[in-house]
Each structure stands twice: as structure tokens, then as C-alpha cells.
Amino acid sequence: MTTLASKTKTVSMVRSKKGLRSKSEILLRNLVVIGLLAYFTIFLIIPIIIAFVGSFNQWNPLKGEFNYIGLENYLTMFSSGLFWKSIANTFIFSAIVIIFRVALGLGIALAIYSKFVKNKTFFRTIFYMPVVTPLVAVAYVWTFMYNPQIGLVNSTLGMDINWLFDAKYALGSVMMMTIWKDFGYAVVLYIAGLCSLPRDCFEASSIDGANGWQTFCHITLPLLKPTTLFVVVTSLISYLQTYVPIMVMTQGGPGTETYLSSYIIFEEAFVKYNFGYASAMSFVLFILIGLLTMLSFKITNSES
Amino acid sequence: MSLNVKKVLLYSTVFLGGVSTLIGCSNGSGNSTTVIEPNSGLEVLGDTIKYDPNKLVNNGEPIELEFYVWDDSAIKEIVESYEALYPNVDIKMVVNPWDDYWTKLPLALSGNDGPALFNVHNSHHENIINYMAPYDIPLEDLTADFLGVEPHVIDGEVYYTDYGMMTGVIFYNKDLWANAGLTDNDIPTTWDEFTKVAEKLTIKDGDKITQAGFNMNGDFGNLLSGMPYQLGQTLFDESGTKATVSTDKNVEVAQYFHDLYKEAGVGSGDFGTKAEESFGQGQSAMVYKWGHYNNTLLDKYPDINYGVFEVPTFTEEPFAYDRYNGESTFGINKNADEKEQAVAQDFIRYFLANDDLQKDLCLALSVFPNKYSLAKDDDIKAHPIMSVLTDHINRYIWPGTMPATIENTLKQVAENIIYNGMDIQAALEDGEKTMNADLSKVDFVSSEAKYEYTE
């Protein structure tokens, strides 16, 4: 035993020393690391720094304007009713869509994973298809479906609602489309999570006489916590930046009822060319996403 | 370094060298031994702005120019015509969709390899004007040939002007009009008459509209910006820097259109949520649209039998019938190579002096020509849009190169009134506040003071 361990250690050291001695490997490693560093510096870090500096300026890069105005952009933002309205809309949108995404994703994953369901690959594909469909195309199709005269939604439900132009329904209608498009992502992740759960826990609970609901609540759900955390955090990051469906379906309307924070940033930067103000809002959103992500990790870790 | 790496580097160097050589050889402004003779015997074009094509351009040497456009369909004819005149000139049209165009163009112009020529839209004036070269044409020649040059003069120079103007008109479905027992004699000239006609064109099943007499969904914002002019209410205050959209006259106009839906019931925000589609599908009998809608109907809804009439008015002699926006002539990049700029200047003069090309362009885009010599042209007068504008063409006002916030905010105001049930005065005041906050960040002065009938 000692001899075997000793031999393994010797081989490992030789490999390690050989690795360190190999110029080509060192060159490759350095090239890859430098390449990645350069990539992130040029396309991420420098733009973030420029945007941060820009948030203290009256900034329109298209006409070369860059005038220092101190905290004015931040003061304007914090006193803007539309900014806070968009933040509130963003949180409502994110919270509801994430809850449905997790609940539907988990529910359907459990159904597909169940021994009673055949053709699992078929169902997995069906539920995942909307996820890989281009968002703009889906948003256009749903806009058509919501048409009050000829849309599928009203004709199927026998209703007479102007879904995208009624302040009571507009944001909810966009949420509905987003949930439909995105829950397949959670389905696939939860199926993968379910497949990796240790079978002995379920056998033990079965021997102890736990029923299906008890097994789900006390074994399946806790063991799926890392998957749930992943789904929630990635969804949160994604939904706090939502603007494509708003741009296609409502353009923030009726009035400003469906303004989300990313949509207002888009409008300030690329419609009004007010890049300084847009950068200030982007930084607040960046900090909010960071704080919420940290909070999600902290809650999960403390429960663990 | 291993042998393989050396080989790769060697081959790469040889390849790059070869590519560089080829690029060097293909330089459009390089020397050529081909001799091009000057044109001769061709007619000199133009009224005041003259263009004599009996000459060489760039001394007959080959030259290549880039021309940025967001749509090349109508402009292609002008470029091809110029290239046919001067075979040594190669104008490459680079098409970028509208949204991309306005980020790519200013960035390209700020560098040294931007396009020599480019399409201009006055709504983006602020972002491109610093990169533009003035036209090498005397101001008095421009004003002698073209209407509406004055608002475009900056320190005695013109960087672009309008070859045509577009404004709002009422499109009506002739078949639905006839079904309601209406004739050409019923075409309304006042808004009161308009209401009555719209009522006749509205069909309901109980309380539910099945055919709207008038649909302004998506266009109410434009009505809010244009119709107050009829009552003498300008969009901006006397300084030209602040929006004034919440006066009694603005409220009066907004109230009229609000009541068309809510009181007269000739349409609804919930019926045909996009007026252009609803009219195209024969669900709505009348819509207020700008001239470009003529092309939309021809392209997308060729089966609709439609007519056009001028916007009705609140008073017999309105201060202005509506606002208009100019379709701009092309821009020249002041950072472009000197030879390219010279050809670009020649191209602009050729275009401005050429009535045929301008007429074709105006007809293709359904815009009323600003060139005086075309105002009475038979083809122009026969065009459905232009025919209704001819009589009062000087009674349309241009507010200037308005920042996007004006139209965007008025669209929100319109939705707040129609869909969110907001009080009209409050909605207009809220919009005015937003506009003025945005206007305070840009250098904008309205051109309303330059309107002929402004006191």
C-alpha cells in the first residue's frame, strides 16, 4: 500500500515538474490567460469604467459631447417618478415570472421524471422548444394573439379585452408570454437535477413509510435546492434586464404603464442619446442585481 | 520555437503581405491609364442652380465613394444616373436599417474613413451636423429654387435642405364611403363636418363597433402635435426652446378627439389597435396618416380602394393646417478625402438642378416637392397626396429639427388620455414637464418663428 502511494506521489511530482518545465505548455497557458484578460478588459472592464465615468457627465458619444455635471444624473434619476415606477414594475415582473418558472418547471419536470410517463425525450423537447425560439419572433406572435378583434386569446376565452393596451392587463400579458417561453429552461434543469439525486434517500424514505408528498417535501425539494438556486439566480439576472418583449409588445405603454428599468435605459441611451443618464441608471441596476444575487446565495447558504 | 510554429508564422506573414498588396492595388483612387473624354453636347440642367454635365469629374480618374442610406430603393436611380454620366465614378451605396443607421453613421463620420455622402433625416440633426460640409452653392441660388431653405441656414451656410415635405392627410376607404351613401360632396372641410361623416361611417353591433368611422389609434399623438397650429397654438414658446402643449387650445384640440371616441363613438382605443392595419383590413373607414402611408397601402394592402383629403380645420382660416417635416437632401462628410468631397459636391449640385430626378423621388416617396419648378407639374398634381396639398402648401409649418422626446412623449400623453383615462389637462401638463426636462439637455431652437405667417 505504502509502495503504491509512494509511486503515485512520485509520478504526480514528475508530471508536475515536467509540466512546469514544458515551455510550450507555459506559452499556451500564458497566451490563453492573456487572451482572456485582454478580452474581458477590452469588452467588459473598460466599458464599465467608461460608463461609470460617463454617468457623471452629460454624454452623447455620437456628437462627441462629454461634459462633467457631477451627481446631476443620479439626482434626476432618484427624483424621477418614472424611474421608480420602472423599478417597481421590474420587481413585480421578475418575482411573478420567476415564481411561475420555478413552479411550472419543477412540476412538469416531476411529471416527466415520473415512471408513469413514456417518451420522456419527446416531452423534454416539446417543453424546451419555446426556449430556443427567438424572443422577438415569439413576442410578435403573442402580440398578434392578444389582438382584441382577431386574436386567439379573446376568441378562445370568449373575452373582449384589449390585453396590451389596458393598464390592468398589459404587464401581466407580457409576463404570460415570458413564462410560456421560458419555463422549459427550468424543466430541463430540474430533470437533470432529479436524475442526479441519490436513490438511497428515496429507498430509505420508502422503507420508513413516507408517502409521495412527504418524500417530495422532505427529500426531493431540499436535495434540489442547488438547482432551484441556479434557476432563481440566473432568472433574476435575466429578468431584471428584460426589454425586448416590452419593446416589441407595448413600447412601455399604455402611457408608461409597462416601463421596465432596462427599457427606460434603452430609451434614454438609444432614442434620446442621453448616455450619461442611461449609464447612471445602469449602475443602479447593476448594484441591485448584485445585491439580490448575493442575497439569494446567502439565504440558501444559511438554510444549508 | 518549434518548426511548426515558425512555419505558421511564415505562411501568415506571406498571406498578410499578399492581402496587403492586393488591397493596395485595389485602391479606388489609384492611378489608371484609362483615358476618359469629357461629355459634350449635353443639356445644361437647372433654373437658378445650374449643372453643366459637359465636363470631367475628378479629371476622369477612377474614384470610389461610399453613400450611406437607410433605404436605397428610391435613391438608386439618382446614383445610377450620375454614374452613367461619369463612368469613372463608382458610388457604393451602403444600406443600414433605420435604427442601426443612426448609431453607425455618426460613429463612421467621426472617423477618417466615413462615407463621403449620406442620407440625412432632420430628427438626427444634432448628432450629425458637426460632421457635415456646407454646400458649395450660393445661398441665394438655393432660396431662388427651393421653398423652406431659410430654417436650414447656419451662419450663412446650408448643410442640407428639404427636397420635399411630408405632412398629415385623411385617408378614406372609398368603398365604405359609398356604402354609407356618401359622395365626394361630403368630403368635410371642418372638424364638425368630419364628426358627422365619421358617425355615418360607423357600424355597431349593439355597443360593439364592427366598423370604425375614424381610427386614430397610434396617431393621436401626431394629431396633438399638429392640430393646435390650426388654432394658432405653436408647439414651442417664443424662445423656441420650451414645449407648450398644455394651453387651453391644446386642451380644446385633445378634448375634440377624445370626444370623437368617447362621445360620438366613431372609434375606440380597443378597436383596431393600430390604425394603419385596421384601415388596411377594411375595418376602419378613415385614418389620419402622413404621406408615407400611401406607399404602405400600395405595398401591403393593394386591394383597398382609398382616397385622400386635406385635414379639416377648426376655423375657416387656420394659422397653419398642420405641421410638416422636410425630407432632407443628402449630406457631405467634411472629414472625407478632398477629391471625394469634390465629387460629392458635384453630385449634390447635379441632384438639386435635376427636376426629373427630384420629381421621381418625390413621387416614389409621396412627398410634396420643395422645388418651385415642380410645384405645378402635372404628374405631381395628379398624385393623390400632393393633389390635396397644392392649394394650401404654404400654410403648413415646420417646427424644426425636433428632438425625439416631443413625438415620443405626445404618444404617451395620447395613450394616457385614451387608455388610462387620465384627465386631459393633467396628461398634457405631465407630458410638457417631461419634454422640457429633456429639452433642457439639448441645443434646440424651434424654427416656428421662421414660418411665413408667424407674427
Boltz contact constraints between the chains, C-beta under 6 A:
constraints:
  - contact:
      token1: [A, 62]
      token2: [B, 106]
      max_distance: 6.0
  - contact:
      token1: [A, 62]
      token2: [B, 127]
      max_distance: 6.0
  - contact:
      token1: [A, 63]
      token2: [B, 127]
      max_distance: 6.0
  - contact:
      token1: [A, 63]
      token2: [B, 130]
      max_distance: 6.0
  - contact:
      token1: [A, 148]
      token2: [B, 270]
      max_distance: 6.0
  - contact:
      token1: [A, 162]
      token2: [B, 270]
      max_distance: 6.0
  - contact:
      token1: [A, 165]
      token2: [B, 273]
      max_distance: 6.0
  - contact:
      token1: [A, 165]
      token2: [B, 419]
      max_distance: 6.0
  - contact:
      token1: [A, 167]
      token2: [B, 420]
      max_distance: 6.0
  - contact:
      token1: [A, 253]
      token2: [B, 415]
      max_distance: 6.0
  - contact:
      token1: [A, 254]
      token2: [B, 415]
      max_distance: 6.0
  - contact:
      token1: [A, 254]
      token2: [B, 419]
      max_distance: 6.0
  - contact:
      token1: [A, 254]
      token2: [B, 420]
      max_distance: 6.0
  - contact:
      token1: [A, 255]
      token2: [B, 412]
      max_distance: 6.0
  - contact:
      token1: [A, 255]
      token2: [B, 415]
      max_distance: 6.0
  - contact:
      token1: [A, 255]
      token2: [B, 416]
      max_distance: 6.0
  - contact:
      token1: [A, 255]
      token2: [B, 420]
      max_distance: 6.0
  - contact:
      token1: [A, 256]
      token2: [B, 412]
      max_distance: 6.0
  - contact:
      token1: [A, 271]
      token2: [B, 404]
      max_distance: 6.0
  - contact:
      token1: [A, 272]
      token2: [B, 404]
      max_distance: 6.0
